[in-house]
């Protein structure tokens, strides 16, 4: 089942299991080590298009863009 925001639901047998899972995910988010389990399903072409869309091209129309010093 998909929840709003693209989140997936997960079922647990007990509230204790659910609380332990939540604590683990929140801890990894706080440490900056969380890895989306679905991240590996993105195709390289799709990822590249998304990545390129976020890149700022600095100085593309300015002198020195190929490594030459600007005069």
C-alpha positions in Angstrom: 0.0 0.0 0.0 1.4 3.4 -0.9 0.8 6.3 1.4 0.7 10.0 0.5 4.2 11.3 -0.2 5.3 8.0 -1.8 5.8 6.3 1.6 5.2 2.6 1.8 3.4 0.9 4.6 5.0 -1.8 6.6 3.3 -4.3 8.9 4.6 -5.6 12.2 3.4 -8.4 14.4 3.8 -6.4 17.6 4.0 -2.8 18.6 7.4 -3.5 20.1 8.7 -4.6 16.6 7.2 -1.5 15.1 8.8 0.8 17.7 12.2 -0.8 17.3 12.0 -0.4 13.5 11.0 3.3 13.9 13.9 3.9 16.3 16.4 2.3 13.9 15.2 4.4 10.9 15.0 7.6 12.9 18.5 7.0 14.3 20.0 6.4 10.8 18.2 9.6 9.6 19.8 11.6 12.5 23.2 10.1 11.8 22.9 10.8 8.1 23.4 7.1 7.2 19.9 6.3 6.0 19.7 4.6 2.7 16.4 4.5 0.9 15.8 0.8 0.2 14.3 1.6 -3.2 17.1 3.9 -4.3 18.7 1.1 -6.3 15.7 0.7 -8.5 16.4 4.0 -10.3 17.6 3.6 -13.8 20.9 5.2 -14.7 19.4 7.3 -17.4 16.6 8.6 -15.2 19.1 9.4 -12.4 21.4 11.2 -14.8 18.5 13.4 -16.1 17.5 14.2 -12.5 21.1 15.0 -11.6 21.8 17.2 -14.6 18.6 19.1 -13.9 20.0 20.1 -10.5 23.4 21.1 -11.7 24.2 24.8 -12.0 26.3 25.6 -15.0 28.6 28.3 -13.9 30.3 30.5 -16.5 29.2 28.5 -19.5 29.1 31.6 -21.6 32.1 33.3 -20.1 35.7 33.4 -21.2 38.0 30.9 -19.6 35.4 28.1 -19.4 37.9 25.6 -20.8 40.5 26.2 -18.2 41.9 29.3 -19.8 42.4 32.3 -17.5 39.9 35.1 -18.2 41.6 38.3 -19.5 
